[in-house]
């Protein structure tokens, strides 16, 4: 299927590894002109070599004050316009009962506030052209104990749904993808091979952990003109691991 993405422009955050890297590779393969951002410049340079694409590389700490506006400005300068935003940066934050206000603030900033700020920094130029796509890579919002990321992802889902209602008339869609167990450096760091094998056999209906391409394939469709009638949705990609009733 021709996704009609050739010539579109996109900004992908957290693109140096894992899911973000997979998304950048998939969009580049579809002919999308890309701006990518992360803290590790050498990883972004390697991504440019691997894809063979001319990427706008933005080395930026997402947590710095004012980072979303700096990233938006750099992407707009390099690409001329941003048709597609993929909010991928974030990270788990497991807490104990005595977690400090600073810890909670950091978790919410990393996993919700910066994504919201970046999207709003790019909305005006999307609205002016009557076309845009925003996809947020989120996470499950059902709690397993205290985790700042879970709370932030729930906020992301609610914000994205509300935003989709406001911007739909401007040709802009807003969707969220909560991944299941997708192989990455973080997964390899946090879960032993033995646990991954056990979980694949007992908790994931398709019987294995996913790959970044499994997320990237859905992203490529959602950001395409062919997905014009899908907005405000939360679409898990988890091999059936979640037990939602819908």
Secondary structure, DSSP 8 states (H G I E B T S, - for coil): -----TT-EEEEESTTSHHHHHHHHHHHHTT-EEEEEES-HHHHHHHHHHHT---EEEE--TTSTTHHHHHHHHHHHHHSS--EEEE------B--TT--HHHHHHHHIIIIIHHHHHHHHHHHHHHHHT-EEEEEE----S-SS-BHHHHHHHHHHHHHHHHHHHHGGGTEEEEEE-B-SB-SHHHHHHS-HHHHHHHHHHT-TTSS-B-HHHHHHHHHHHTSGGGTT--S-B--BSTT-S----
